[in-house]
Amino acid sequence: MSLLYNISIWFYLTAIKLAARFNAKAAQWTKGRKTIFADLKNQIGSDDQIIWFHVASLGEFEQGRPLMEEVKKSFPGHKILLTFFSPSGYEVKKNYTGADYIFYLPMDTKTNAKQFISIVKPKMALFVKYEFWFNYINQLYKNKIPLLMVSVIFRPSQHFFRFWGGWFRKQLGKVTWFYVQNDQSVELLNQINIFHVNKSGDTRFDRVKTLSGKPHVISEVEQFKGNNMLLVAGSSWPPDEEILKYVLNKTKNPFRLIVAPHVVSDKHVNELKQKFKKWNPVLFTDYGNTSTEGSQVMILNTTGMLSHVYRYADVSYIGGGFGVGIHNLLEPATWGQPVIFGPNFNKFQEAHDLINLKTGFTVSNKEETLKVVETLLSDEPLRSTISSTNKKYIADNAGATNIVLEKIKEFIVEPSTANKL
């Protein structure tokens, strides 16, 4: 199975390199790794005490962020190395000041993993959610470097729990400790004789709780909303945008719409301007510099603001549910928003929780979306009840960061403390 795994990695790498000839994201992926080992050697000092965080992309970054920030406070004598797998995370957060070093993760080959660990020499590694890179895991294990898996969620359908998954189960045994989101994940690991696991919940709750405690005033959004009802569509993809267009056409309860596309490119923004032409769309970056008379749609053509824009919504629609999987539900929930999302949500514990609380609404087509939007916009007492429920849900589930931090303290000793001993 080890051979098959490494062959699959080779095929993946080859496919990315081929795709880079005509796909911009694949080109970023390959270009960002071209001089990775030279850059690591040039930037990381031989005496640096490194704590390594690895995330796949932007969503996982937000999960790891509260823990990174607490680690930086708790261990000022150490430096934070943050690696990304995807360009959509790296390119947005490459200037994030909460980490000392930010790089792409070299592909998970045996050679790369060995070279990476020999250069970085981390004192500890923390992988967030789904990042199971087995050559890196093996190198950390061989070098006796503690590895914590944070905010993980397991499902019975995963290969670890299938009859042919013995090799993969063995690799999980090399992880120092698992911090998982739910009871099912604990039970699944226990069933394969892995008991170094705790249910901590999701560190994103700590992040979004912090957001709601420090509201940002966004005057452009305040003016655009005015006295109107506002629906914010976060991280939308083309199927979501077609549904929103249908809802605007058919609704009996007029509202204003802010569309925050998952892909913020000139090409896609121009497509959105054409798609919503009937409603005189205005770009966020043009607001105040161009006529907005009759504008019913705003396109958020910038990044890093969405989590604060949700504050102004009466209802939020979260994209990705008709394709890759839903994006962040907790950001609107922390502001007390009812959230609407598509059918691809099964991998996300918070989606199940919000459905059970009757504050999250899954839809499978445009007609269902229209019905849910009209119900929510027309029923102020319902929105008020949802607001209280969602805020309590966020508060009740915060605290995962401190749970994981206590485990880190068992392994990491500050240099200044060590020198006094």
C-alpha positions as CSV (number, residue, x, y, z in Angstrom):
1,M,0.0,0.0,0.0
2,S,2.9,2.4,0.7
3,L,4.0,1.9,-2.9
4,L,0.5,2.6,-4.3
5,Y,0.3,5.7,-2.1
6,N,3.6,7.0,-3.5
7,I,2.6,6.2,-7.0
8,S,-0.6,8.1,-6.5
9,I,1.4,11.1,-5.3
10,W,3.6,10.9,-8.4
11,F,0.5,10.8,-10.7
12,Y,-1.0,13.8,-8.8
13,L,2.2,15.8,-9.2
14,T,2.4,15.0,-12.9
15,A,-1.2,16.0,-13.5
16,I,-0.7,19.3,-11.7
17,K,2.4,20.1,-13.8
18,L,0.5,19.3,-17.0
19,A,-2.5,21.4,-15.9
20,A,-0.2,24.3,-15.1
21,R,0.2,24.9,-18.9
22,F,-3.4,26.1,-19.2
23,N,-4.7,26.5,-15.7
24,A,-3.7,29.6,-13.6
25,K,-4.3,28.0,-10.2
26,A,-2.2,24.9,-11.2
27,A,0.5,27.3,-12.5
28,Q,0.6,29.1,-9.1
29,W,0.8,25.7,-7.3
30,T,3.9,24.7,-9.3
31,K,5.6,28.1,-9.4
32,G,5.2,28.5,-5.6
33,R,7.1,25.3,-5.0
34,K,9.8,25.8,-7.6
35,T,12.5,27.2,-5.2
36,I,10.9,26.0,-2.0
37,F,13.9,24.3,-0.4
38,A,16.4,27.1,-1.2
39,D,13.9,29.6,0.2
40,L,13.5,27.5,3.4
41,K,17.3,27.3,3.8
42,N,17.8,31.1,3.2
43,Q,15.0,32.2,5.5
44,I,14.9,29.8,8.5
45,G,17.7,30.3,10.9
46,S,19.7,27.3,12.2
47,D,18.8,28.3,15.8
48,D,15.1,29.0,15.2
49,Q,12.8,27.1,17.4
50,I,10.0,26.2,15.0
51,I,6.4,25.3,15.6
52,W,4.9,24.2,12.3
53,F,1.3,24.6,11.4
54,H,0.0,23.1,8.1
55,V,-3.4,23.9,6.5
56,A,-4.9,23.0,3.2
57,S,-6.4,26.3,2.2
58,L,-8.3,29.4,3.5
59,G,-11.0,27.5,5.4
60,E,-8.5,25.4,7.3
61,F,-6.4,28.5,7.9
62,E,-9.3,30.1,9.7
63,Q,-9.6,26.9,11.9
64,G,-5.9,27.0,12.7
65,R,-5.7,30.8,13.2
66,P,-6.9,31.1,16.8
67,L,-4.5,28.4,17.9
68,M,-1.6,29.9,16.0
69,E,-2.2,33.2,17.7
70,E,-2.4,31.7,21.1
71,V,0.7,29.7,20.5
72,K,2.6,32.8,19.4
73,K,1.5,34.6,22.7
74,S,2.3,31.6,24.9
75,F,5.7,30.7,23.3
76,P,7.3,34.0,22.2
77,G,10.7,32.3,22.1
78,H,9.5,30.1,19.2
79,K,8.7,31.0,15.6
80,I,5.6,30.0,13.7
81,L,6.0,28.3,10.3
82,L,2.7,28.2,8.3
83,T,2.4,26.1,5.2
84,F,-0.4,25.9,2.7
85,F,-1.3,23.2,0.2
86,S,-3.5,25.3,-2.0
87,P,-2.8,28.7,-3.8
88,S,-6.3,29.9,-2.8
89,G,-5.1,29.9,0.8
90,Y,-1.5,30.9,0.3
91,E,-2.0,33.8,-2.1
92,V,-4.6,35.4,0.2
93,K,-2.6,34.9,3.4
94,K,1.0,35.0,2.4
95,N,1.4,38.3,4.2
96,Y,-0.4,37.2,7.4
97,T,1.6,38.7,10.3
98,G,0.6,36.0,12.8
99,A,3.3,33.6,11.3
100,D,7.0,34.2,11.0
101,Y,7.4,32.1,7.9
102,I,4.8,31.3,5.3
103,F,5.4,28.8,2.4
104,Y,3.7,26.2,0.2
105,L,4.1,22.7,1.4
106,P,6.3,20.6,-0.9
107,M,4.5,17.7,-2.4
108,D,4.3,14.6,-0.1
109,T,7.1,12.5,-1.6
110,K,9.5,10.6,0.6
111,T,12.4,12.8,-0.6
112,N,10.6,16.0,-0.1
113,A,9.3,15.1,3.4
114,K,12.8,14.1,4.5
115,Q,14.4,17.2,3.2
116,F,11.7,19.5,4.6
117,I,12.0,18.1,8.1
118,S,15.8,18.2,8.0
119,I,15.8,21.9,7.1
120,V,12.9,23.1,9.4
121,K,13.6,20.8,12.4
122,P,10.3,21.6,14.0
123,K,9.8,21.2,17.7
124,M,6.1,20.3,17.0
125,A,3.8,20.0,14.0
126,L,0.0,20.7,14.0
127,F,-2.0,19.7,10.9
128,V,-5.5,21.1,10.6
129,K,-8.6,19.0,9.8
130,Y,-8.1,16.8,6.7
131,E,-4.3,17.1,6.0
132,F,-3.2,13.5,6.0
133,W,0.2,13.5,4.3
134,F,1.7,10.2,5.2
135,N,5.3,10.7,4.2
136,Y,5.4,13.8,6.3
137,I,3.7,12.0,9.1
138,N,6.3,9.2,8.9
139,Q,9.2,11.6,9.0
140,L,7.8,13.4,12.0
141,Y,7.3,10.0,13.7
142,K,10.9,8.8,12.8
143,N,12.4,12.0,14.2
144,K,10.2,11.8,17.4
145,I,8.6,15.2,16.6
146,P,5.1,15.5,18.2
147,L,2.3,15.8,15.7
148,L,-1.2,17.0,16.7
149,M,-4.1,16.7,14.4
150,V,-6.5,19.6,15.2
151,S,-10.3,20.0,14.5
152,V,-10.4,16.7,12.7
153,I,-13.6,15.1,11.7
154,F,-13.9,11.4,10.7
155,R,-16.7,9.6,8.8
156,P,-17.4,5.8,8.5
157,S,-17.0,6.1,4.7
158,Q,-13.3,7.2,4.9
159,H,-10.6,4.7,3.8
160,F,-9.3,4.4,7.4
161,F,-12.4,2.4,8.3
162,R,-12.8,0.2,5.3
163,F,-11.7,-3.4,5.2
164,W,-8.8,-2.6,2.9
165,G,-7.6,0.4,5.0
166,G,-5.1,-1.4,7.3
167,W,-2.0,0.5,6.0
168,F,-3.8,3.8,6.5
169,R,-4.9,2.9,10.0
170,K,-1.3,2.1,10.8
171,Q,-0.3,5.6,9.7
172,L,-2.8,7.2,12.0
173,G,-1.1,5.4,14.9
174,K,2.0,7.6,14.2
175,V,0.1,10.7,15.1
176,T,0.8,11.9,18.7
177,W,-2.7,13.1,19.5
178,F,-6.0,13.8,17.7
179,Y,-8.3,16.6,18.7
180,V,-11.6,15.9,16.9
181,Q,-14.9,17.7,16.4
182,N,-17.5,15.2,17.5
183,D,-18.3,12.0,19.4
184,Q,-18.6,9.9,16.2
185,S,-14.9,10.7,15.4
186,V,-13.8,9.5,18.9
187,E,-15.8,6.3,18.5
188,L,-14.5,5.6,15.0
189,L,-10.9,6.0,16.1
190,N,-11.5,3.8,19.2
191,Q,-12.9,1.1,17.0
192,I,-9.5,0.8,15.2
193,N,-7.7,0.8,18.5
194,I,-6.6,4.5,18.5
195,F,-7.2,6.0,21.9
196,H,-4.9,9.0,21.8
197,V,-7.9,11.2,21.0
198,N,-10.0,13.9,22.6
199,K,-13.2,15.6,21.6
200,S,-12.3,19.3,21.6
201,G,-14.7,20.7,19.1
202,D,-13.8,23.1,16.3
203,T,-11.3,25.9,16.8
204,R,-13.2,28.0,14.3
205,F,-15.8,28.7,17.1
206,D,-13.1,30.6,18.9
207,R,-12.2,32.6,15.8
208,V,-15.7,33.7,15.0
209,K,-16.5,34.5,18.6
210,T,-13.6,36.9,18.5
211,L,-14.9,38.4,15.3
212,S,-18.3,39.2,16.7
213,G,-16.7,40.8,19.7
214,K,-14.9,43.3,17.6
215,P,-17.4,44.6,14.9
216,H,-16.1,46.6,12.1
217,V,-18.0,49.5,10.6
218,I,-18.2,49.2,6.8
219,S,-19.8,52.4,5.7
220,E,-20.2,51.3,2.0
221,V,-22.3,48.3,3.1
222,E,-24.3,50.4,5.6
223,Q,-25.2,52.9,2.9
224,F,-26.0,50.2,0.3
225,K,-28.3,48.4,2.7
226,G,-30.1,51.6,4.0
227,N,-33.5,50.6,5.4
228,N,-33.8,47.5,3.1
229,M,-33.6,43.8,3.9
230,L,-30.2,42.4,3.0
231,L,-29.1,39.0,1.9
232,V,-25.4,38.3,1.9
233,A,-24.2,35.4,-0.4
234,G,-20.8,34.4,0.8
235,S,-18.2,32.3,-1.2
236,S,-20.6,31.9,-4.1
237,W,-20.0,29.7,-7.1
238,P,-21.8,29.9,-10.5
239,P,-24.6,27.5,-9.6
240,D,-25.3,29.5,-6.4
241,E,-25.3,32.7,-8.5
242,E,-27.8,31.3,-10.9
243,I,-30.1,30.5,-8.0
244,L,-29.7,34.0,-6.5
245,K,-30.6,35.5,-9.9
246,Y,-33.8,33.4,-10.0
247,V,-34.7,34.4,-6.4
248,L,-34.3,38.1,-7.3
249,N,-36.5,37.7,-10.3
250,K,-39.3,35.8,-8.5
251,T,-39.4,37.2,-5.0
252,K,-42.4,39.0,-3.6
253,N,-40.3,40.5,-0.9
254,P,-37.7,42.8,-2.5
255,F,-34.3,42.8,-0.9
256,R,-30.8,43.9,-1.5
257,L,-28.1,41.4,-2.3
258,I,-24.3,41.4,-1.7
259,V,-22.5,38.7,-3.7
260,A,-19.1,37.7,-2.4
261,P,-17.8,35.2,-5.0
262,H,-15.4,32.5,-4.0
263,V,-13.2,33.3,-7.0
264,V,-12.5,37.0,-7.1
265,S,-11.0,37.5,-10.5
266,D,-11.7,40.2,-13.1
267,K,-13.2,37.6,-15.4
268,H,-15.7,36.3,-12.9
269,V,-16.5,39.8,-11.5
270,N,-17.4,40.9,-15.1
271,E,-19.5,37.8,-15.5
272,L,-21.4,38.7,-12.3
273,K,-21.9,42.2,-13.6
274,Q,-23.6,40.8,-16.7
275,K,-25.6,38.2,-14.8
276,F,-27.1,40.8,-12.4
277,K,-27.3,43.6,-15.0
278,K,-31.0,43.9,-14.5
279,W,-30.4,45.1,-10.9
280,N,-27.7,47.7,-11.7
281,P,-24.9,46.0,-9.8
282,V,-22.2,48.1,-8.2
283,L,-18.7,46.9,-7.2
284,F,-17.7,47.4,-3.6
285,T,-14.5,49.1,-4.7
286,D,-16.5,51.6,-6.9
287,Y,-19.1,52.4,-4.2
288,G,-19.1,56.2,-3.7
289,N,-17.2,56.8,-7.0
290,T,-20.0,55.9,-9.4
291,S,-23.7,56.2,-9.6
292,T,-25.5,53.7,-7.5
293,E,-29.1,54.8,-8.2
294,G,-31.3,51.8,-8.4
295,S,-28.5,49.4,-7.4
296,Q,-30.0,46.3,-5.8
297,V,-26.9,44.2,-6.0
298,M,-23.4,44.8,-4.7
299,I,-20.5,42.6,-5.8
300,L,-17.8,42.2,-3.1
301,N,-14.8,42.3,-5.4
302,T,-12.2,42.2,-2.7
303,T,-11.0,39.7,-0.1
304,G,-10.7,39.6,3.7
305,M,-14.0,41.5,4.4
306,L,-16.7,38.9,4.2
307,S,-16.7,37.8,7.8
308,H,-17.4,41.4,8.8
309,V,-20.0,42.0,6.0
310,Y,-22.2,39.2,7.4
311,R,-22.8,41.6,10.4
312,Y,-25.2,43.6,8.2
313,A,-27.2,40.7,6.7
314,D,-30.7,39.7,7.6
315,V,-30.2,36.4,5.9
316,S,-27.1,34.7,4.7
317,Y,-26.6,32.2,1.8
318,I,-23.4,30.2,1.9
319,G,-22.0,29.0,-1.4
320,G,-20.4,25.7,-2.5
321,G,-23.3,23.4,-1.6
322,F,-24.0,22.6,-5.2
323,G,-20.4,21.7,-5.9
324,V,-17.2,21.4,-3.9
325,G,-19.0,21.5,-0.5
326,I,-20.2,24.4,1.6
327,H,-18.0,27.1,2.9
328,N,-17.9,28.8,6.4
329,L,-21.3,28.7,8.1
330,L,-19.9,29.8,11.5
331,E,-19.0,33.4,10.3
332,P,-22.7,34.4,9.6
333,A,-23.9,32.3,12.6
334,T,-21.8,34.2,15.0
335,W,-23.7,37.4,14.0
336,G,-27.0,35.5,14.6
337,Q,-27.8,35.0,10.9
338,P,-30.1,32.3,9.6
339,V,-28.0,30.5,7.0
340,I,-29.1,28.8,3.7
341,F,-26.9,26.3,1.9
342,G,-26.9,23.7,-0.8
343,P,-27.1,19.9,-0.5
344,N,-23.4,19.1,-0.3
345,F,-22.9,19.6,3.5
346,N,-22.5,16.1,5.0
347,K,-18.9,16.5,5.8
348,F,-19.6,19.6,8.0
349,Q,-20.6,19.0,11.6
350,E,-21.8,22.6,12.0
351,A,-24.3,22.2,9.1
352,H,-25.9,19.2,10.8
353,D,-26.0,21.2,14.1
354,L,-27.6,24.2,12.6
355,I,-30.2,22.1,10.8
356,N,-31.1,20.4,14.0
357,L,-31.4,23.8,15.7
358,K,-33.7,24.9,12.9
359,T,-31.4,27.9,12.2
360,G,-29.7,26.4,9.1
361,F,-31.7,25.6,6.0
362,T,-30.5,23.3,3.3
363,V,-32.0,23.7,-0.2
364,S,-31.7,21.5,-3.3
365,N,-33.0,23.8,-6.1
366,K,-33.9,27.3,-6.9
367,E,-37.6,26.9,-6.0
368,E,-36.8,25.7,-2.5
369,T,-34.3,28.6,-2.1
370,L,-36.9,31.1,-3.1
371,K,-39.4,29.7,-0.6
372,V,-36.9,29.7,2.3
373,V,-35.6,33.2,1.5
374,E,-39.2,34.6,1.4
375,T,-40.1,32.9,4.7
376,L,-37.1,34.2,6.5
377,L,-37.2,37.8,5.1
378,S,-40.9,38.1,6.0
379,D,-40.8,36.7,9.5
380,E,-39.1,39.0,11.9
381,P,-39.9,37.0,15.1
382,L,-38.4,33.9,13.4
383,R,-35.2,35.8,12.6
384,S,-35.0,37.1,16.2
385,T,-35.4,33.5,17.6
386,I,-32.7,32.2,15.2
387,S,-30.4,35.1,16.1
388,S,-30.5,34.2,19.8
389,T,-30.1,30.5,19.1
390,N,-27.1,30.9,16.8
391,K,-25.3,33.2,19.2
392,K,-25.8,30.8,22.0
393,Y,-24.6,27.9,19.8
394,I,-21.3,29.8,19.0
395,A,-20.8,30.6,22.7
396,D,-21.5,27.1,23.9
397,N,-19.0,25.5,21.5
398,A,-16.1,27.9,21.9
399,G,-13.0,26.8,23.9
400,A,-11.3,24.2,21.6
401,T,-8.2,26.4,21.3
402,N,-7.5,26.3,25.0
403,I,-7.9,22.5,25.1
404,V,-5.3,22.0,22.4
405,L,-3.0,24.6,23.9
406,E,-2.8,22.7,27.1
407,K,-1.5,19.6,25.2
408,I,1.0,21.8,23.4
409,K,2.4,22.9,26.7
410,E,3.2,19.3,27.6
411,F,5.7,19.2,24.7
412,I,7.1,22.7,24.2
413,V,9.5,24.4,26.5
414,E,10.4,28.0,26.0
415,P,14.1,28.6,25.4
416,S,14.4,31.1,28.2
417,T,12.8,28.6,30.7
418,A,15.2,25.8,29.5
419,N,18.2,28.1,29.9
420,K,17.3,28.6,33.6
421,L,17.1,24.9,34.4
